[in-house]
Amino acid sequence: MNINEFAKRRRRLMRMMGQDSIAVLPTASVRIRNRDVEYPYRPDSDFYYLTGFNEPEAVMVLAPGREHGEYILFCRENDPEQETWHGRRVGQEGACEIFEADDSFPISDIDDILPGLLEDRERVFYTIGCEPEFDQKVTGWINQLRKKSHAGVHTPAEFVALDHLLHDMRLYKSRSEVSAIRKAVKISIKAHKRAMQKCRPEMTEDQIEAELLYEFMRNGAKSPAYPPIVAAGENGCILHYTENSDVMKSKELLLIDAGAEYDSYAADITRTFPVNGKFTRAQKDVYEIVLAAQEAAIEKVQPGNHWNDPHEAAVRVITQGLIDLGLLKGRLSTLLKKHAYKKFYMHRTGHWLGMDVHDVGDYKVGDEWRILEPGMVMTVEPGIYIPAHTDKVARKWWDIGIRIEDDVLVTRDGNEVLTEALPRSVAEIEELMAG
């Protein structure tokens, strides 16, 4: 992402905040995996969205109209000994030269400096609850100012949730953001194709996961955007299955839900295909319903439609399909009213996509579903899940778990399926696996 992109975002946010405000945003803390081993570090998405800064122990402050610079970055100092052990640090000079901070201070000095930055501001934009330890620091700084009120020190009178403004900004993707998502998608498509071509009966789910991760990393994605789901047979009926350890049998389906993260932006793709490369009649019948539901939902991803339109379209097709297969009995209108489909389709048809795989942004404005607008990116992912021993369901349908998920950009005149290059139809999947 170009450094100018981050500067534009900060300027836009400060215009919305107003001159008498201040925003305080810490990055994510380092998390311990076990004993003295840390999880691979990833900065907080909101923090990175405004700074592009990817080191831990950092705090961004925006102070519109501040004489000595509006963008202040607290971060770790350069320390040759620590850098020998743990890697390079940007330091104060790099924070200003590389990341274009107007001013930078050592993170160790934040208790001395930040109260003074808060002092002359009416409103503090800050999101409580994300970093509880930092919440206590903010409370301490405010109390510190209150104790000096008799000396004429001004304490901010209002706290405003920073995410209220920031998450609405993040909902509308710029060209640069869409470009990053395209790259994540391109890498993910290669990985899904590789998985289809490598898949064989008697392999294990984690062997297929290894193929996905290999393709991610060799194409520039340092990690998946979320733990991959590689679920064969009955495991495909578990929505968030992540054990990925079972042996795959010949006539089972394999459901893969996996996406790469590139430059902090996520792809999110699901494909379901036969382990042996050939759908059974029952598997094909259910698959065709899910595919038709997805196509109907994608058709509803249009500017001016509301967020729930794609879901309603998918639900209608799935319910009618289940009636046609004899898995539901009754009138379509009655079954829709009763949400009878939830026995087999229990989740929503999509979510926002961006820096977080389940990205930020309200789905309702007031009590009304949000209107879709150009620049929004969403997933469309209907499914049908029929675990073994489901009440009043014939054995031939057991352990069929199917989800098809694609990433869709809302455009001025309709939509663009960013994941279009990955096979979806039965014929396309069987052809790719046979090849």
Secondary structure, DSSP 8 states (H G I E B T S, - for coil): --HHHHHHHHHHHHHHH-TTEEEEEE-----EEETTEE------HHHHHHH----SS-EEEE-TT-TT-SEEEEE----HHHHHHH----HHHHHHHTS--SEEEEGGGHHHHHHHHHTT-SEEE--TTSSHHHHHHHHHHHHHHHTTGGGT-----EEE-HHHHHHHHHHS--HHHHHHHHHHHHHHHHHHHHHHHH--TT-BHHHHHHHHHHHHHHTT-SEESS--EEEEGGGGGSTT-----SB--TT-EEEEEE-EEETTEE--EEEEEETTS---HHHHHHHHHHHHHHHHHHHT--TTSBTTHHHHHHHHHHHHHHHHHTSS-S-HHHHHHTTGGGGT--S-S--B-SSSSS--S-SEETTEE-B--TT-EEEE--EEEE-TT-TT--GGGTTEEEE-BEEEEEETTEEEETTTTS--SHHHHHHHHH-
